[in-house]
Amino acid sequence: MTATDLEPRAVALAAANAAANELVIDAKPLDWFAPPVLPPAERFDRVIGADLLYQPNLHAALLNTLSATLAEEGEAILADPGRSVAAAFLHLADYAGWRVRLEDDAGRELWRPRIAGHQIVRLSRR
């Protein structure tokens, strides 16, 4: 497992939490504004993130990072607490050519973003 974050302090906390729970992870900072473009064999089949959509100025950088690191047939799964700015991310992702699926906590498809209610955002390439 690889754990990354834009914020180095968050990476340090993730590494400490994993160690405290006797898990081995590769934890490292990842600059969303200049992500490494991974060769196809090194890309991730699944990217999982939580509460990443709260800053609209990071939406394009997050999509750029997913483009650079997610396998062609891969999927990004993002948990969101239902912040109103998530809708802007969903529109941007759709416009950028991503397949976007919203689900509730039970995996049922949602037809619109939730506000103040948990949702799962699934992104894959079209």
PyMOL commands that set and color helices and strands:
alter all, ss='L'
color gray80, all
select helices_A, chain A and resi 8-20+40-42+56-69+86-95
alter helices_A, ss='H'
color red, helices_A
select strands_A, chain A and resi 2-5+26-29+44-50+70-80+98-103+109-110+119-125
alter strands_A, ss='S'
color yellow, strands_A
deselect
rebuild
show_as cartoon
